[in-house]
């Protein structure tokens, strides 16, 4: 059982695009009427939009915020604040501006509203690091925590890619150290892993397209989560080192975090194996420290303290400062150990850990393969192949796949291809039985509540079925319980769709489709009809029966190996095309039929289970039928085409 303590430090968060428009409302909500506007090196456009949103609430501004929050700069801003008699602080910018706002709030207890333009995350923490006489000192207090944070994705839209990388890795550092903090708990664990995963996915997308709003939103979301982790649990060696390097050696804040993080992780890896495993999984790599380093390097981020201007002669002093004061960290902090860490970080060496063995070599191979797609002209192709390779390589590594197992897989796929042909598509069966077809269907054809759900196409559809008149019998004289089908096709407004092309197909009562029965003369139990002016069509067929998918090939062997049955619930296929509307591919399942709860291709949806009502006696069109016949009545509603 895990023992933990969790303390929530809430701020009000307003997140979205265009949220600067709510800024005045948020200030007034805090009782503010005289705002000191703080800024630094943030984009001029952001400051202008903030000023416009606040209007006459702004009574003074200070644009001198700098890195590491020197106390002399804070004193200058404090003088401006007092002269203007400000009663609220609004800061727009990155960590430097946020730090200045926090320093002023600590001295005055004024409410703060922060509008971040970077991914630092410090806007949601009660932590302040101030520099005095060349030394950075960190403290925590409830008075430091900003009351409101307004995240406006538009404020980061022009943030340069290079700075986005270092700012994003800075945020990742908060999440990484939260996972092996002495104060770690299940809430911050989930926040941290989500932040790491979002950053790792978003930064490469941003490098490909700096205007990608989804990537910007993911990074800002991750910054919030990572900052919340920083606010909730204590940090370790990484943050201590970065404060020393920034405060005592004047290195740039985000860039220093970016260089040091992989090496601090490598230092702690053996003492925090579970955290490193979870971080690696969130990154999609085999080894967490080298994975972070490789991500940074692939994005052109800084990997060397030397390139940031750190003299090699100062490394020993920095190591002594880091080891001088004890603080929680998974591995004991020694001057010798930190000196080795800093030496690697200074030279830019790729970190090596105890886990950096064969799996890490696979990880490097993975990145080489992914890198080979870098020149692909289509970004979608590039992204799909890169993700596929990473997942396949991770599968191989996670399962320690043997050569014999891989060779069997190759043979399985070869046999799957060899058995496929015009009348049997074994690869579709494989996709269906693994649930992939249904997953793609859900993602591609998600429907509104007013439209009919879609379903998988299946392997037995044949292009160009024979055109049939209303009321025709498509059974070809095969035995079975007669079925009268009377369906309508409407749009989402309930209006009938005339001349919609509807293809239907099904198996016979023994569970075989016509393409599986070579003795049949021509297609049966499949047809193409067109709806009339009322959107209606009718035809005779047979009551569908449950049937097994073909199980005499590789897919059948797979099902037998895992003790799964091959049966499909009884159903009738429909494909509906109407001008100006989205194609609907779906199936109607017989209520009460077998295998509804264990359909082997996972194709059953509750809304598609309908009554095939039993009848005897007269039929709708006067056709004589001896014994029982069934009636299917259904109304399809299809969506308009996108755009």
C-alpha positions in Angstrom: 0.0 0.0 0.0 1.3 3.4 -0.9 1.4 6.1 1.8 1.2 9.7 0.7 0.1 13.2 1.5 -1.5 15.4 -1.1 -2.1 19.2 -0.7 -3.9 21.1 -3.4 -2.8 24.6 -4.1 -5.6 25.9 -6.4 -5.4 28.9 -8.7 -8.2 30.0 -11.0 -7.4 28.9 -14.5 -8.9 30.4 -17.7 -7.8 28.3 -20.7 -8.5 28.7 -24.4 -8.0 30.9 -27.4 -9.0 34.6 -27.1 -9.3 34.4 -23.3 -7.5 37.7 -23.0 -10.9 39.1 -23.7 -12.0 38.0 -20.2 -9.0 39.7 -18.5 -10.8 42.8 -17.3 -13.6 40.6 -15.8 -11.0 38.5 -14.0 -9.2 41.6 -12.5 -12.5 43.1 -11.3 -13.4 39.7 -9.9 -10.4 40.1 -7.6 -11.4 43.6 -6.6 -8.8 45.2 -8.8 -9.3 48.7 -10.1 -5.8 50.1 -10.4 -3.5 47.7 -12.3 0.3 47.7 -12.5 1.1 46.0 -15.9 4.3 44.0 -15.8 6.2 42.8 -18.9 9.6 42.0 -20.1 10.8 40.5 -23.3 7.3 39.2 -24.2 6.0 39.9 -27.7 4.9 43.5 -28.0 1.6 42.4 -29.5 0.8 40.4 -26.4 1.4 43.4 -24.1 -0.7 45.6 -26.4 -3.6 43.2 -26.3 -3.5 43.0 -22.6 -3.4 46.8 -22.3 -6.4 47.0 -24.7 -8.3 44.4 -22.7 -7.7 46.2 -19.4 -8.4 49.7 -20.7 -8.5 52.4 -18.0 -7.7 49.9 -15.3 -4.0 50.2 -16.1 -2.5 53.0 -14.0 1.2 52.1 -14.5 3.5 49.7 -16.2 6.9 48.2 -15.7 8.7 46.5 -18.6 12.0 45.7 -17.0 11.5 42.1 -15.9 14.7 40.0 -16.3 15.8 36.5 -15.7 16.4 35.1 -12.2 14.4 38.0 -10.5 17.2 40.2 -9.2 16.1 42.0 -6.0 17.3 45.3 -7.4 14.9 45.1 -10.3 12.1 44.1 -7.9 12.8 47.3 -5.8 12.6 49.4 -9.0 9.2 47.9 -9.8 8.0 48.3 -6.2 8.7 52.0 -6.4 6.5 52.3 -9.5 3.8 50.3 -7.8 3.7 52.5 -4.7 3.8 55.7 -6.7 0.8 54.5 -8.8 -1.1 53.2 -5.7 -1.8 50.0 -7.7 -4.1 47.4 -6.1 -3.6 44.5 -8.6 -0.7 43.0 -10.6 -1.1 41.8 -14.1 1.9 40.1 -15.7 2.3 39.1 -19.4 5.3 37.2 -20.4 7.5 34.2 -19.4 9.0 33.1 -16.2 10.9 36.3 -15.6 7.8 38.4 -15.6 6.0 35.9 -13.5 8.9 35.9 -11.1 8.7 39.7 -10.8 5.0 39.6 -10.1 5.5 37.0 -7.4 8.2 39.0 -5.8 6.0 42.1 -5.7 3.0 40.1 -4.3 5.2 38.7 -1.6 6.1 42.2 -0.5 2.6 43.7 -0.9 0.1 40.8 -0.8 -1.6 42.2 -3.9 -3.6 39.8 -6.1 -2.0 38.6 -9.3 -3.3 37.7 -12.8 -0.7 36.1 -15.0 -0.9 35.7 -18.8 2.0 33.3 -19.8 3.6 33.6 -23.3 5.9 30.7 -22.7 5.7 27.2 -21.2 7.5 27.8 -18.0 4.6 26.7 -15.7 5.8 28.9 -12.8 2.6 30.8 -13.0 0.7 28.1 -11.0 3.4 27.7 -8.3 3.8 29.3 -4.8 7.6 29.2 -5.4 9.8 32.3 -6.0 13.5 32.2 -6.8 15.2 35.6 -6.3 18.9 36.5 -6.9 20.8 38.7 -4.5 24.5 39.3 -4.6 25.0 36.6 -7.3 23.1 33.9 -5.3 19.7 32.6 -6.1 17.5 31.8 -3.1 14.2 29.9 -3.4 11.2 30.3 -1.0 7.6 29.1 -1.0 4.6 31.0 0.4 0.9 31.1 -0.1 1.3 34.8 -0.8 3.5 34.0 -3.8 0.8 31.9 -5.6 -1.0 33.9 -8.3 -4.8 34.1 -7.8 -5.7 33.7 -11.5 -3.9 32.5 -14.6 -5.3 33.3 -18.1 -3.9 30.9 -20.7 -4.5 32.3 -24.2 -3.1 30.0 -26.8 -2.9 32.9 -29.2 -0.2 34.5 -27.0 2.2 31.6 -27.8 1.4 31.4 -31.5 4.5 33.4 -32.5 6.8 32.0 -29.8 9.9 30.9 -31.8 10.4 27.2 -32.2 13.8 27.2 -30.5 12.5 29.0 -27.5 9.5 26.8 -27.5 11.7 23.8 -27.3 13.7 25.0 -24.3 10.6 26.4 -22.6 8.8 23.0 -23.1 11.7 21.0 -21.8 11.8 23.4 -18.8 8.2 22.4 -18.1 9.0 18.7 -18.6 11.7 19.0 -15.9 9.0 19.9 -13.4 7.1 16.8 -14.3 10.1 14.5 -14.3 11.3 15.5 -10.8 7.7 15.3 -9.5 7.7 11.6 -10.3 10.6 10.8 -8.0 10.0 13.5 -5.4 9.8 12.5 -1.8 6.3 14.1 -1.8 5.1 12.2 -4.9 1.4 11.1 -4.9 -1.0 9.5 -7.3 -2.5 12.9 -8.4 0.7 14.5 -9.3 2.0 11.3 -10.9 -0.9 11.3 -13.4 -0.4 15.1 -14.0 3.3 14.6 -14.5 3.0 11.7 -17.0 0.4 13.5 -19.0 2.6 16.6 -19.2 5.6 14.6 -20.3 3.6 12.8 -23.0 2.0 16.0 -24.3 5.4 17.8 -24.5 7.1 14.8 -26.2 4.3 14.6 -28.8 3.8 18.4 -29.4 7.4 19.6 -29.8 8.1 17.5 -32.9 4.8 18.7 -34.4 5.7 22.3 -33.7 9.1 21.8 -35.3 7.3 20.6 -38.4 4.7 23.4 -38.4 5.3 26.3 -36.0 1.7 27.5 -36.6 0.1 24.2 -35.5 -2.5 25.4 -33.0 -3.0 21.9 -31.6 0.7 21.6 -30.8 0.6 25.0 -29.1 -2.5 24.1 -27.1 -0.9 20.8 -26.0 2.3 22.6 -24.8 0.4 25.2 -22.9 -1.8 22.5 -21.3 1.3 20.5 -20.4 2.9 23.6 -18.9 -0.1 24.1 -16.7 0.0 20.4 -15.5 3.8 20.5 -15.0 3.6 23.7 -13.1 0.9 22.3 -10.9 3.3 19.4 -10.1 6.0 21.9 -9.2 3.6 23.7 -6.9 2.5 20.5 -5.2 5.7 18.4 -4.5 9.3 19.2 -3.8 11.9 19.1 -6.5 15.4 17.5 -6.5 18.9 17.8 -7.9 17.9 19.1 -11.3 16.2 22.2 -10.0 18.8 22.8 -7.4 21.5 22.7 -10.1 19.7 25.0 -12.5 19.1 27.6 -9.8 22.8 27.5 -9.0 23.9 27.7 -12.6 21.5 30.5 -13.3 21.8 32.6 -10.1 25.5 32.2 -9.6 26.8 31.9 -13.1 24.2 33.9 -15.0 23.2 31.1 -17.4 19.9 31.5 -19.3 17.1 29.8 -17.4 15.2 27.6 -19.9 18.3 26.7 -21.9 20.1 25.6 -18.7 17.1 23.4 -17.7 17.2 21.9 -21.2 20.9 21.0 -21.1 20.9 19.7 -17.5 17.7 17.6 -17.4 18.9 14.4 -19.2 22.1 14.3 -17.1 20.2 14.9 -13.8 17.9 12.1 -14.8 20.9 9.8 -15.6 22.3 10.7 -12.2 19.1 9.5 -10.4 18.1 6.7 -12.8 19.5 3.8 -10.7 17.8 5.1 -7.6 14.4 5.8 -9.2 13.9 2.9 -11.7 10.1 2.9 -11.6 9.9 6.6 -12.3 12.4 6.3 -15.2 10.3 3.4 -16.6 7.1 5.4 -16.6 8.9 8.4 -18.1 10.3 6.3 -20.9 6.8 4.9 -21.6 5.4 8.5 -21.7 8.2 9.4 -24.1 7.8 6.3 -26.3 11.4 5.4 -25.8 13.4 2.6 -24.1 15.5 4.8 -21.8 14.3 7.9 -20.2 17.5 10.1 -19.8 18.8 9.3 -23.3 15.3 9.6 -24.7 15.0 13.2 -23.4 18.5 14.0 -24.7 17.6 12.6 -28.2 14.4 14.5 -28.3 16.2 17.8 -27.6 19.0 17.0 -30.1 16.4 16.1 -32.8 14.8 19.5 -32.3 18.0 21.5 -32.5 17.8 22.4 -28.8 20.9 23.1 -26.7 22.8 20.0 -25.3 26.0 21.6 -23.9 26.7 24.0 -21.0 29.8 25.0 -22.9 27.6 26.4 -25.7 25.6 28.4 -23.1 28.8 30.2 -22.0 29.7 28.2 -18.9 33.5 28.2 -18.2 34.8 24.7 -17.6 36.9 26.1 -14.7 33.6 26.9 -12.8 32.3 23.3 -12.9 33.9 22.3 -9.6 32.6 25.4 -7.8 29.1 24.7 -9.1 29.3 21.0 -7.9 30.4 22.2 -4.4 27.5 24.6 -4.2 25.1 21.9 -5.2 26.3 19.5 -2.6 26.7 22.0 0.2 23.1 21.9 1.5 21.3 18.6 1.9 17.9 18.3 0.2 15.6 15.4 -0.9 16.8 13.5 -3.9 16.6 9.8 -4.9 20.3 9.4 -5.0 22.7 11.0 -2.5 24.1 14.2 -3.8 27.9 14.4 -3.6 30.3 16.9 -5.0 32.1 14.2 -7.0 28.9 12.8 -8.5 27.6 16.3 -9.4 31.0 17.1 -10.9 30.8 14.1 -13.2 27.2 15.1 -14.1 28.3 18.7 -14.9 31.3 17.4 -16.9 29.0 15.4 -19.2 26.5 18.3 -19.5 29.3 20.8 -20.3 30.7 18.6 -23.1 27.3 17.7 -24.4 27.8 13.9 -24.1 24.8 11.7 -24.5 23.9 10.4 -21.1 24.5 6.8 -20.3 22.6 5.0 -17.5 22.6 1.6 -16.0 19.6 0.8 -18.2 21.3 2.1 -21.3 22.1 -1.4 -22.7 20.5 -3.3 -25.5 17.2 -1.5 -25.2 18.8 1.9 -25.4 20.7 0.7 -28.5 17.3 -0.2 -30.0 16.1 3.3 -29.0 18.9 4.8 -31.0 18.1 2.5 -33.9 14.5 3.7 -33.7 15.5 7.3 -33.9 17.8 6.6 -36.9 14.9 4.9 -38.7 12.5 7.8 -37.8 15.1 10.3 -39.0 15.2 8.6 -42.4 11.7 9.9 -42.9 12.6 13.5 -42.3 12.6 14.5 -45.9 9.2 13.0 -46.7 7.3 15.8 -48.6 4.0 14.9 -47.0 4.0 15.6 -43.3 1.1 13.2 -42.7 3.1 10.3 -44.3 6.2 11.4 -42.3 4.2 11.5 -39.0 2.4 8.2 -39.6 5.5 6.2 -40.5 7.5 7.7 -37.6 4.8 6.8 -35.1 4.4 3.3 -36.5 8.1 2.6 -36.3 8.3 3.9 -32.7 5.4 1.7 -31.7 6.6 -1.4 -33.5 10.1 -1.0 -32.0 8.6 -0.5 -28.6 6.6 -3.7 -29.0 9.7 -5.6 -29.9 11.6 -4.2 -27.0 8.9 -4.4 -24.3 8.2 -8.1 -25.2 11.9 -9.0 -25.7 10.9 -10.6 -29.0 13.0 -13.5 -30.2 14.2 -14.1 -33.7 12.0 -17.2 -33.9 8.9 -15.3 -32.8 9.6 -12.6 -35.3 10.2 -15.1 -38.1 6.8 -16.7 -37.2 5.1 -13.3 -37.5 6.7 -12.8 -40.9 5.5 -16.2 -42.0 2.0 -15.5 -40.6 1.7 -12.2 -42.6 3.1 -14.0 -45.7 0.4 -16.7 -45.4 -2.2 -14.0 -44.8 -1.3 -12.4 -48.1 -1.0 -15.6 -50.0 -4.6 -16.7 -49.1 -6.1 -13.3 -50.0 -7.7 -12.8 -53.3 -10.7 -11.2 -55.2 -13.2 -13.3 -53.2 -11.4 -13.5 -49.8 -9.5 -10.7 -48.1 -7.7 -12.3 -45.1 -6.0 -9.0 -44.2 -9.4 -7.5 -43.7 -10.4 -10.5 -41.5 -7.2 -9.9 -39.5 -8.0 -6.3 -39.1 -11.6 -7.1 -38.1 -10.7 -9.8 -35.5 -8.1 -7.5 -33.9 -10.7 -4.8 -33.6 -8.7 -2.4 -35.7 -11.4 -2.1 -38.4 -14.0 -1.1 -35.7 -11.5 1.3 -34.1 -10.9 3.1 -37.4 -14.6 3.1 -38.1 -15.3 4.8 -34.7 -12.6 7.4 -35.3 -13.5 8.1 -38.9 -17.2 7.9 -38.8 -18.2 9.2 -35.4 -21.9 10.2 -35.7 -24.1 12.7 -34.1 -27.1 11.4 -32.1 -29.3 12.2 -35.1 -27.5 9.9 -37.6 -27.3 6.1 -37.9 -24.2 4.6 -36.5 -21.7 3.1 -38.9 -20.2 -0.4 -38.9 -17.3 -2.2 -40.5 -17.4 -3.0 -44.2 -16.3 -6.6 -43.8 -14.4 -8.7 -46.3 -17.2 -9.8 -48.5 -18.4 -6.6 -50.2 -18.2 -6.8 -54.0 -18.2 -3.6 -56.1 -21.0 -3.2 -58.6 -23.7 -5.5 -57.3 -26.7 -6.1 -59.7 -29.3 -3.4 -59.8 -32.7 -4.6 -58.5 -36.2 -3.2 -58.6 -38.2 -2.5 -55.5 -40.0 -5.6 -54.2 -37.6 -8.0 -55.9 -36.3 -11.1 -54.2 -32.5 -11.1 -53.9 -32.3 -14.6 -52.4 -31.9 -16.4 -55.7 -34.2 -19.1 -54.5 -31.9 -20.2 -51.7 -33.6 -21.9 -48.7 -34.3 -19.9 -45.5 -36.9 -17.9 -43.7 -38.2 -15.2 -46.0 -37.5 -11.6 -45.0 -39.4 -8.5 -46.1 -37.2 -5.4 -45.9 -38.8 -2.0 -45.9 -36.4 0.8 -45.1 -36.2 4.6 -45.6 -33.3 6.9 -46.0 -33.7 10.4 -44.5 -31.4 13.4 -43.9 -30.7 14.8 -40.5 -33.7 17.1 -40.8 -36.0 14.2 -41.4 -36.4 14.9 -45.2 -36.5 11.8 -47.5 -33.6 11.4 -49.8 -34.6 10.4 -53.4 -32.3 8.3 -55.6 -30.0 7.3 -52.8 -28.0 4.3 -54.0 -28.2 1.4 -51.5 -26.1 -1.7 -51.7 -27.1 -4.7 -49.6 -25.4 -8.0 -49.0 -25.6 -10.9 -46.6 -24.8 -14.6 -46.1 -27.1 -17.5 -46.7 -28.7 -19.5 -43.9 -25.6 -21.7 -43.6 -23.3 -18.7 -43.1 -21.8 -18.5 -46.5 -21.6 -15.5 -48.9 -22.1 -16.1 -52.6 -18.4 -15.5 -53.3 -17.7 -18.5 -51.1 -20.0 -20.8 -53.1 -18.5 -21.5 -56.5 -21.4 -23.6 -57.6 -23.8 -20.6 -57.6 -24.6 -19.1 -60.9 -24.1 -15.3 -60.5 -24.5 -13.1 -57.4 -27.2 -13.8 -54.9 -28.1 -12.2 -51.5 -26.6 -9.0 -52.7 -28.1 -6.1 -54.8 -28.2 -2.4 -55.5 -31.4 -0.5 -55.1 -32.4 3.2 -55.4 -34.8 5.0 -53.1 -38.0 6.5 -54.4 -39.4 10.0 -53.8 -40.2 9.0 -50.2 -36.7 7.8 -49.6 -38.1 4.2 -49.4 -37.0 0.9 -50.9 -38.3 -2.6 -50.4 -37.1 -6.1 -51.2 -37.3 -9.8 -50.2 -34.3 -11.6 -48.8 -33.7 -14.3 -46.1 -33.4 -13.9 -42.4 -29.7 -13.5 -41.6 -28.0 -16.3 -39.6 -25.0 -16.2 -37.3 -22.0 -17.6 -39.2 -18.3 -18.2 -38.7 -15.8 -16.1 -40.6 -13.4 -18.2 -42.7 -11.3 -19.9 -40.1 -9.2 -22.3 -42.3 -6.4 -19.7 -42.7 -3.9 -17.7 -40.6 -6.7 -15.7 -38.9 -8.5 -18.9 -37.8 -5.2 -20.3 -36.4 -4.8 -17.1 -34.4 -8.4 -17.4 -33.0 -7.8 -21.0 -32.1 -4.5 -20.1 -30.3 -6.3 -17.8 -28.0 -9.5 -19.9 -27.7 -11.8 -17.4 -29.4 -14.8 -18.5 -31.5 -15.0 -17.3 -35.1 -18.7 -16.4 -35.2 -20.4 -13.2 -36.3 -23.8 -12.2 -34.9 -26.5 -12.4 -37.6 -26.7 -9.2 -39.6 -27.6 -7.5 -42.9 -25.1 -5.1 -44.6 -26.0 -1.7 -46.0 -24.0 0.9 -47.9 -25.8 4.1 -48.7 -24.7 6.9 -51.0 -26.8 10.0 -51.6 -25.6 13.2 -53.4 -24.4 15.8 -50.9 -24.3 13.4 -48.0 -21.7 11.2 -46.3 -21.5 7.6 -47.3 -22.9 5.3 -44.6 -21.6 1.8 -44.3 -23.4 -0.1 -41.6 -25.1 -3.4 -40.5 -28.4 -4.2 -38.9 -28.3 -7.0 -36.3 -31.1 -9.4 -35.5 -32.4 -8.7 -32.0 -32.1 -11.9 -29.9 -29.6 -13.4 -32.3 -26.6 -15.4 -31.2 -23.2 -13.8 -30.4 -24.4 -10.3 -30.0 -22.2 -9.9 -27.0 -19.2 -11.7 -28.4 -19.2 -10.8 -32.2 -15.7 -11.9 -33.3 -15.0 -8.7 -35.2 -16.4 -6.4 -32.4 -18.9 -4.9 -34.9 -22.1 -4.9 -32.9 -23.4 -1.5 -31.7 -26.5 -1.4 -29.5 -28.3 1.1 -31.8 -27.9 -1.3 -34.7 -29.6 -4.2 -33.0 -33.2 -4.2 -34.3 -36.3 -6.4 -34.5 -36.7 -8.7 -37.4 -40.4 -9.2 -36.5 -41.9 -12.7 -37.1 -45.2 -12.9 -39.0 -47.4 -15.5 -40.6 -50.2 -15.1 -43.2 -50.5 -12.3 -45.8 -47.4 -10.4 -46.8 -47.1 -6.7 -47.6 -46.9 -7.3 -51.4 -49.3 -10.3 -51.5 -46.6 -12.8 -52.1 -47.7 -16.2 -50.9 -45.5 -17.6 -48.1 -46.0 -20.8 -46.3 -45.2 -20.6 -42.6 -43.2 -17.9 -40.9 -41.7 -14.9 -42.6 -39.9 -11.9 -41.0 -40.3 -8.2 -41.5 -37.5 -5.6 -41.1 -38.6 -1.9 -40.9 -35.9 0.7 -40.4 -35.1 4.4 -41.0 -31.6 5.4 -41.8 -30.5 9.0 -41.2 -27.4 10.1 -42.9 -25.3 13.2 -42.4 -24.5 15.9 -45.0 -21.1 16.0 -46.6 -18.4 18.0 -44.7 -18.0 21.5 -46.2 
